[in-house]
């Protein structure tokens, strides 16, 4: 049985799974990224976790390679560069160092670009030539496909839309210090920041008056919205407004057929989606109206990123 | 001799030329677009102008086809739709109607996309796979190339970046009524609007205190800057600031190797380019620094748009 090892390097978790040719993740595992601040230890951990997964299969698999999705990864250089959500600083030659441990075909790509490949091979974008995957986790990532091809950019760093400045003037700082950067507003983290902002702006009561930033969790914000908590509702509306404008702007760039959303923020369901649809259509240029879908990824949340990473190797097979 | 008819439909002028396989415009002519408010009269005028040009050649040419660049043109539909700078409203089936008059292979495309094709075939982008052409005339247009291919979008309307909203909140309205739209600031027209804005904001003396909006011309603004007119200098700085931010944002989208600028505003030379370079590098994400060039089109200004339009047909020849 042919399989591909998919590795999703996230700011919080590193997920590893074995993916078959239909995009099914047969087995998976994860560990906390921050527990391995030393790069060599971290890469050893990827190796041992992969080995454990491989040994757990009943049939001995034929390993085609290893695909890796990571923030700020350059597919062309095989590196992760200045990722604000990871502890290793500067330019990390991750592909080269992992190859020393695992001798097999290997590719690395920006996590959102990998997710876009996954959607194209295994998910909701099988029939699409022009679409954008948006990942809404710790940060805001984008994987852009035009003319049926992933947009990599001159140097492999296309799609860093989380650091697009949405404000002429003064805005929140992203992890990379970009003023007004999109992901400072539109991401799971951005929503938490907005919960604080709304409490600073309005004097209304809220369950969050008793919760510190580090104790804030996305699911609690969703629950609060369901209970009618005004701060939560205002926070979703504010997030959706900026996101609606951003997606309308992105439409003017490559005119995708659809935006496919995934990641923690999408777990808030209608609380983010309904105002998002409203603002998006309000901002969308007339010529695009009715032509651009916003949809949730149909891939299973827990394995979508792993399957996206594995798609880097699967797309090269015939 | 093989030639292609190139037609550039602009808000002010319609330019027509005959272009050989090296991108040389052999003869050209123009007329004022607004003198033909009736679409049929306008298309007749394109036909007669083309015929005159063809007859002016000493050798009888072999006509391969006609390429058309126009604002808000859809390559997929063969239409111009809701172009704010043209008098014909709604969806104009220009390709179909022109074919009734000129029976030959014909393609239409957004003018900036056509310009990008022209740069790829004949100009400074011959060796590039990822670049963006920016046209700075009455409006702000963008022709985006990734993976060596023009980005058309799902429906042929990619690259409408002039209507990207650069402000969360309140901004100038574009011709399409988009609040804060980029071309309301960054275009030959935007610069004129900024000359008024600066006079409203500052009380300093300026030669423009005696000039009404309709009498403002780009070359006078350049001349004023050369003479140290503070309003002109502030206007260039303000324009360059917004443009620098926009180009830095666009870089995060497709990571082009270069931005190639053309159109009226570029005639202001260093007055726009020097502050643009400064702001662009200030806003650019660290990971892109030193990797993205801003350059002027090397194509001859008067015929660049015609050659771009002709490139629509030339790119299909082998």
Interface residues (C-beta under 8 A of the other chain):
Chain A: X72 X81 X82 X129 X130 X144 X146 X147 X149 X151 X152 X153 X154 X155 X156 X157 X158 X159 X160 X161 X163 X164 X165 X166 X167 X168 X171 X176 X178 X242 X245 X248 X249 X250 X252 X253 X254 X255 X256 X257 X283 X285 X286 X287 X288 X291 X292
Chain B: X72 X81 X82 X129 X130 X144 X146 X147 X149 X151 X152 X153 X154 X155 X156 X157 X158 X159 X160 X161 X163 X164 X165 X166 X167 X168 X171 X176 X178 X242 X245 X248 X249 X250 X252 X253 X254 X255 X256 X257 X283 X285 X286 X287 X288 X291 X292
